[in-house]
Amino acid sequence: MPQVRQCKYIHCHTLVEQPDLCCNKHRQYEAEYRARRETYSRTHYNKRVRNRSEEKREQYQFYRSATWSALRLKVLERDNYCCQYCKALGIVTANSKIGDHVTPVEIAPELRTDLNNIATACRKCDNIKRTLEQQIYGTGQGRTHKNVTLRMTIAEWARLIQNFKDERETP
Protein backbone atom coordinates (compact mmCIF):
# COMPACT_ATOMS: atom_id res chain seq x y z
CA MET A 1 0.00 0.00 0.00
CA PRO A 2 1.47 3.41 -0.96
CA GLN A 3 2.12 6.06 1.67
CA VAL A 4 -0.27 9.00 1.58
CA ARG A 5 -0.46 12.47 3.10
CA GLN A 6 -2.82 15.41 3.06
CA CYS A 7 -2.53 17.96 0.27
CA LYS A 8 -0.31 20.82 1.44
CA TYR A 9 -2.60 23.48 -0.02
CA ILE A 10 -4.26 25.42 2.80
CA HIS A 11 -7.60 23.93 3.93
CA CYS A 12 -7.43 21.08 1.42
CA HIS A 13 -7.68 17.66 3.04
CA THR A 14 -7.45 15.50 -0.06
CA LEU A 15 -5.07 12.55 0.33
CA VAL A 16 -2.18 12.33 -2.16
CA GLU A 17 0.42 9.62 -2.69
CA GLN A 18 3.95 10.47 -1.62
CA PRO A 19 6.24 12.01 -2.90
CA ASP A 20 3.56 14.40 -4.26
CA LEU A 21 2.72 17.32 -2.01
CA CYS A 22 -0.48 18.60 -3.60
CA CYS A 23 -3.56 17.02 -5.15
CA ASN A 24 -4.34 17.34 -8.87
CA LYS A 25 -6.55 20.38 -8.21
CA HIS A 26 -3.67 22.28 -6.48
CA ARG A 27 -0.69 20.86 -8.41
CA GLN A 28 0.29 24.33 -9.71
CA TYR A 29 1.03 25.45 -6.11
CA GLU A 30 3.48 22.64 -5.35
CA ALA A 31 6.59 24.46 -6.66
CA GLU A 32 5.66 27.56 -4.66
CA TYR A 33 5.20 25.43 -1.52
CA ARG A 34 8.60 23.75 -1.99
CA ALA A 35 10.31 27.15 -2.45
CA ARG A 36 8.65 28.54 0.68
CA ARG A 37 9.72 25.50 2.72
CA GLU A 38 13.34 25.84 1.50
CA THR A 39 13.45 29.38 2.88
CA TYR A 40 12.92 28.05 6.39
CA SER A 41 14.93 24.86 6.14
CA ARG A 42 17.96 24.24 8.36
CA THR A 43 20.16 23.99 5.27
CA HIS A 44 19.15 27.49 4.23
CA TYR A 45 19.68 28.78 7.78
CA ASN A 46 23.15 27.23 7.98
CA LYS A 47 24.20 28.63 4.58
CA ARG A 48 22.73 32.12 4.84
CA VAL A 49 22.62 32.97 8.53
CA ARG A 50 24.82 30.82 10.72
CA ASN A 51 27.75 30.59 8.27
CA ARG A 52 27.26 33.97 6.60
CA SER A 53 30.98 34.75 6.64
CA GLU A 54 34.26 32.89 7.04
CA GLU A 55 34.62 34.33 10.56
CA LYS A 56 31.16 33.05 11.56
CA ARG A 57 31.85 29.63 10.01
CA GLU A 58 35.05 29.36 12.05
CA GLN A 59 33.20 30.41 15.22
CA TYR A 60 30.46 27.83 14.62
CA GLN A 61 33.01 25.07 14.03
CA PHE A 62 34.89 26.02 17.22
CA TYR A 63 31.79 25.42 19.36
CA ARG A 64 31.49 21.94 17.85
CA SER A 65 35.15 21.03 18.36
CA ALA A 66 36.78 18.72 20.87
CA THR A 67 38.78 21.71 22.12
CA TRP A 68 35.63 23.58 23.20
CA SER A 69 34.10 20.44 24.74
CA ALA A 70 37.23 19.87 26.84
CA LEU A 71 37.48 23.55 27.90
CA ARG A 72 33.80 23.69 28.80
CA LEU A 73 34.07 20.52 30.90
CA LYS A 74 37.14 21.87 32.75
CA VAL A 75 35.31 25.11 33.54
CA LEU A 76 32.13 23.36 34.69
CA GLU A 77 34.16 21.14 37.02
CA ARG A 78 36.27 24.09 38.23
CA ASP A 79 33.09 26.02 39.06
CA ASN A 80 31.32 22.94 40.52
CA TYR A 81 28.47 23.42 38.03
CA CYS A 82 27.41 26.63 39.83
CA CYS A 83 26.52 29.82 37.93
CA GLN A 84 29.30 32.33 38.50
CA TYR A 85 27.08 35.34 37.76
CA CYS A 86 24.58 34.28 40.45
CA LYS A 87 27.47 33.46 42.80
CA ALA A 88 28.84 37.00 42.40
CA LEU A 89 25.47 38.21 43.74
CA GLY A 90 25.54 35.76 46.66
CA ILE A 91 23.07 33.30 45.12
CA VAL A 92 23.86 29.62 44.61
CA THR A 93 22.44 28.21 41.38
CA ALA A 94 23.49 24.56 41.05
CA ASN A 95 23.34 22.28 38.00
CA SER A 96 24.35 25.05 35.61
CA LYS A 97 25.72 23.51 32.44
CA ILE A 98 26.47 26.42 30.14
CA GLY A 99 30.05 27.44 29.43
CA ASP A 100 29.96 31.17 28.73
CA HIS A 101 32.67 33.48 27.41
CA VAL A 102 32.83 36.47 29.75
CA THR A 103 34.04 38.62 26.85
CA PRO A 104 32.24 37.38 23.70
CA VAL A 105 34.25 35.53 21.07
CA GLU A 106 32.94 37.95 18.43
CA ILE A 107 34.69 40.78 20.26
CA ALA A 108 37.85 39.01 21.47
CA PRO A 109 38.53 35.86 19.40
CA GLU A 110 42.01 35.64 20.93
CA LEU A 111 40.41 34.88 24.35
CA ARG A 112 38.22 32.00 23.16
CA THR A 113 40.47 29.31 24.70
CA ASP A 114 41.49 31.30 27.80
CA LEU A 115 40.04 29.52 30.85
CA ASN A 116 39.89 32.85 32.72
CA ASN A 117 37.48 34.13 30.05
CA ILE A 118 35.07 31.20 30.43
CA ALA A 119 32.55 30.92 33.25
CA THR A 120 29.71 28.59 34.16
CA ALA A 121 26.29 30.18 33.70
CA CYS A 122 22.71 29.20 34.36
CA ARG A 123 20.25 29.49 31.48
CA LYS A 124 18.57 32.62 32.85
CA CYS A 125 21.85 34.53 33.30
CA ASP A 126 23.15 33.33 29.94
CA ASN A 127 20.04 34.56 28.11
CA ILE A 128 20.09 37.95 29.83
CA LYS A 129 23.84 38.31 29.29
CA ARG A 130 23.40 37.58 25.57
CA THR A 131 20.81 40.36 25.35
CA LEU A 132 23.12 42.75 27.19
CA GLU A 133 26.05 41.77 24.93
CA GLN A 134 23.96 42.74 21.91
CA GLN A 135 23.26 46.14 23.45
CA ILE A 136 26.79 46.79 24.75
CA TYR A 137 29.01 45.17 22.11
CA GLY A 138 26.71 45.07 19.10
CA THR A 139 27.05 41.30 18.76
CA GLY A 140 24.56 39.16 16.87
CA GLN A 141 23.30 38.97 13.33
CA GLY A 142 23.50 42.11 11.21
CA ARG A 143 24.94 44.32 13.93
CA THR A 144 28.01 46.55 13.91
CA HIS A 145 30.49 45.87 16.69
CA LYS A 146 31.10 48.68 19.18
CA ASN A 147 32.99 49.01 22.48
CA VAL A 148 35.41 46.34 21.22
CA THR A 149 38.09 47.19 23.79
CA LEU A 150 35.69 46.93 26.77
CA ARG A 151 36.43 43.94 29.02
CA MET A 152 34.12 43.35 31.97
CA THR A 153 34.53 41.05 34.96
CA ILE A 154 32.05 38.44 36.15
CA ALA A 155 31.03 40.75 39.02
CA GLU A 156 30.32 43.63 36.61
CA TRP A 157 28.23 41.35 34.38
CA ALA A 158 26.40 40.06 37.46
CA ARG A 159 25.41 43.61 38.46
CA LEU A 160 24.16 44.34 34.93
CA ILE A 161 22.21 41.07 34.86
CA GLN A 162 20.63 41.88 38.24
CA ASN A 163 19.71 45.40 37.06
CA PHE A 164 18.14 43.90 33.94
CA LYS A 165 16.11 41.45 36.07
CA ASP A 166 15.01 44.28 38.39
CA GLU A 167 13.87 46.45 35.46
CA ARG A 168 11.75 43.60 34.06
CA GLU A 169 10.09 42.94 37.42
CA THR A 170 9.26 46.61 38.10
CA PRO A 171 5.86 47.55 36.58
Backbone torsions as a table, in degrees:
resi	resn	phi	psi	omega
1	MET	NA	130.8	-178.4
2	PRO	-72.2	152.2	176.8
3	GLN	-78.2	141.2	-179.3
4	VAL	-127.7	161.6	176.1
5	ARG	-148.7	167.8	177.0
6	GLN	-76.9	148.7	174.6
7	CYS	-57.6	138.1	-176.5
8	LYS	-82.2	-4.5	176.9
9	TYR	-70.6	138.7	-173.8
10	ILE	-57.7	131.6	178.6
11	HIS	66.6	12.3	175.4
12	CYS	-101.1	127.4	-176.0
13	HIS	-113.0	16.4	179.8
14	THR	-67.3	138.8	178.1
15	LEU	-84.9	136.0	178.0
16	VAL	-127.2	150.5	177.6
17	GLU	-77.1	139.5	175.2
18	GLN	-71.1	145.9	14.1
19	PRO	-90.5	5.7	178.5
20	ASP	-62.1	149.7	178.7
21	LEU	-107.2	-26.7	-176.4
22	CYS	-127.6	153.8	178.0
23	CYS	-73.3	174.0	-178.4
24	ASN	-60.0	-36.1	-179.4
25	LYS	-64.3	-33.6	-175.2
26	HIS	-112.8	17.9	-175.9
27	ARG	-55.7	-35.3	-177.2
28	GLN	-65.3	-16.4	-179.4
29	TYR	-92.5	-5.2	-175.5
30	GLU	-63.5	-43.9	-179.9
31	ALA	-62.9	-40.9	178.6
32	GLU	-63.3	-41.5	179.4
33	TYR	-63.4	-45.5	179.2
34	ARG	-60.8	-42.0	179.6
35	ALA	-64.1	-42.0	179.4
36	ARG	-64.6	-40.4	178.4
37	ARG	-65.1	-37.4	-179.6
38	GLU	-63.0	-33.8	179.4
39	THR	-58.5	-35.8	-175.8
40	TYR	-100.8	3.5	-176.5
41	SER	-72.3	157.1	179.0
42	ARG	-61.3	-37.3	180.0
43	THR	-59.9	-45.9	178.7
44	HIS	-62.2	-44.5	179.7
45	TYR	-59.2	-47.1	-178.8
46	ASN	-62.6	-40.3	-177.5
47	LYS	-73.7	-43.6	-170.5
48	ARG	-95.6	-28.9	-173.8
49	VAL	-110.9	-62.4	-174.5
50	ARG	-63.6	-44.7	-177.5
51	ASN	-107.6	44.8	-173.8
52	ARG	-70.4	-16.4	177.7
53	SER	-146.1	167.3	179.8
54	GLU	-63.3	-38.1	179.0
55	GLU	-62.0	-43.9	179.6
56	LYS	-67.3	-38.6	179.1
57	ARG	-61.6	-43.4	179.7
58	GLU	-64.3	-41.7	178.7
59	GLN	-62.1	-44.7	-179.5
60	TYR	-62.6	-43.2	179.9
61	GLN	-66.2	-35.7	178.6
62	PHE	-59.0	-44.1	-177.6
63	TYR	-71.1	-8.4	175.6
64	ARG	-109.7	12.3	-176.4
65	SER	-93.5	162.0	176.4
66	ALA	-66.1	-31.4	179.1
67	THR	-59.9	-49.8	-179.1
68	TRP	-64.9	-41.5	179.9
69	SER	-58.9	-43.8	-179.8
70	ALA	-67.4	-44.0	178.7
71	LEU	-61.1	-47.4	-178.9
72	ARG	-58.9	-45.4	-179.8
73	LEU	-62.7	-42.2	177.2
74	LYS	-59.2	-43.9	-177.9
75	VAL	-67.7	-44.3	179.0
76	LEU	-59.4	-42.9	178.7
77	GLU	-68.9	-39.7	178.2
78	ARG	-60.1	-40.7	-177.3
79	ASP	-90.8	6.2	-179.6
80	ASN	54.8	34.4	177.8
81	TYR	58.2	29.6	178.6
82	CYS	-110.8	135.2	179.7
83	CYS	-62.4	124.2	-177.7
84	GLN	-76.6	-26.6	178.3
85	TYR	-72.4	-41.9	175.4
86	CYS	-65.5	-41.7	-178.5
87	LYS	-60.4	-37.2	179.0
88	ALA	-64.3	-21.5	177.8
89	LEU	-98.4	4.9	178.8
90	GLY	84.1	18.9	179.7
91	ILE	-112.4	138.1	177.3
92	VAL	-102.4	116.9	177.1
93	THR	-118.6	100.9	-177.1
94	ALA	-83.6	170.6	178.6
95	ASN	60.5	30.8	174.7
96	SER	-81.6	133.1	-173.4
97	LYS	-126.8	16.1	-178.9
98	ILE	-101.9	127.7	173.1
99	GLY	-92.9	117.8	-173.6
100	ASP	-118.8	135.8	173.9
101	HIS	-78.9	123.2	-179.8
102	VAL	-61.0	-50.4	170.5
103	THR	-100.0	122.8	-173.8
104	PRO	-57.0	146.9	179.1
105	VAL	-62.0	-33.4	178.1
106	GLU	-60.2	-31.5	-176.9
107	ILE	-90.9	-40.3	-177.7
108	ALA	-132.9	76.3	-178.9
109	PRO	-61.4	-24.5	-179.7
110	GLU	-68.7	-18.1	-178.9
111	LEU	-97.5	6.8	-173.3
112	ARG	-65.7	-25.3	178.6
113	THR	-107.1	6.9	179.7
114	ASP	-79.9	116.4	-178.4
115	LEU	-60.4	-27.8	178.7
116	ASN	-72.8	-13.9	179.3
117	ASN	-100.0	4.8	-179.4
118	ILE	-118.5	133.1	-179.5
119	ALA	-134.8	154.6	174.8
120	THR	-79.5	137.7	-179.2
121	ALA	-136.6	147.8	172.5
122	CYS	-82.9	165.2	-176.5
123	ARG	-60.7	-42.0	-177.3
124	LYS	-62.7	-48.3	179.1
125	CYS	-64.5	-40.2	-179.6
126	ASP	-62.6	-43.2	179.4
127	ASN	-65.2	-43.7	179.5
128	ILE	-66.6	-42.1	-179.3
129	LYS	-61.8	-39.6	179.1
130	ARG	-61.7	-41.5	177.4
131	THR	-63.0	-44.3	179.2
132	LEU	-65.4	-38.0	177.3
133	GLU	-60.6	-38.8	179.0
134	GLN	-64.6	-38.0	178.9
135	GLN	-73.2	-43.9	-173.9
136	ILE	-79.7	-48.9	-174.1
137	TYR	-98.7	-15.5	-176.5
138	GLY	74.4	32.7	178.9
139	THR	-82.6	166.2	178.5
140	GLY	105.3	173.1	-174.0
141	GLN	-64.6	131.0	173.7
142	GLY	70.3	18.5	-178.6
143	ARG	-108.4	155.5	177.2
144	THR	-97.9	129.7	-178.8
145	HIS	-67.6	141.8	177.4
146	LYS	-142.4	165.4	-179.9
147	ASN	51.7	40.4	-173.2
148	VAL	-67.4	-17.9	179.5
149	THR	-93.1	-7.7	-178.6
150	LEU	-71.1	126.2	176.6
151	ARG	-125.6	120.5	-177.9
152	MET	-110.7	153.0	178.8
153	THR	-87.4	170.4	177.2
154	ILE	-61.3	-40.7	-179.8
155	ALA	-63.5	-40.4	178.4
156	GLU	-65.8	-42.5	176.7
157	TRP	-62.2	-41.6	-178.7
158	ALA	-59.6	-42.4	178.0
159	ARG	-63.3	-42.5	178.8
160	LEU	-64.7	-41.1	178.5
161	ILE	-62.6	-44.0	179.2
162	GLN	-63.7	-42.5	177.3
163	ASN	-60.5	-41.0	179.3
164	PHE	-62.6	-44.6	178.2
165	LYS	-61.8	-44.1	-179.2
166	ASP	-62.2	-40.9	179.3
167	GLU	-63.2	-38.7	-178.9
168	ARG	-70.7	-31.4	-178.5
169	GLU	-81.5	-23.6	-179.0
170	THR	-78.7	127.0	-179.1
171	PRO	-71.9	NA	NA
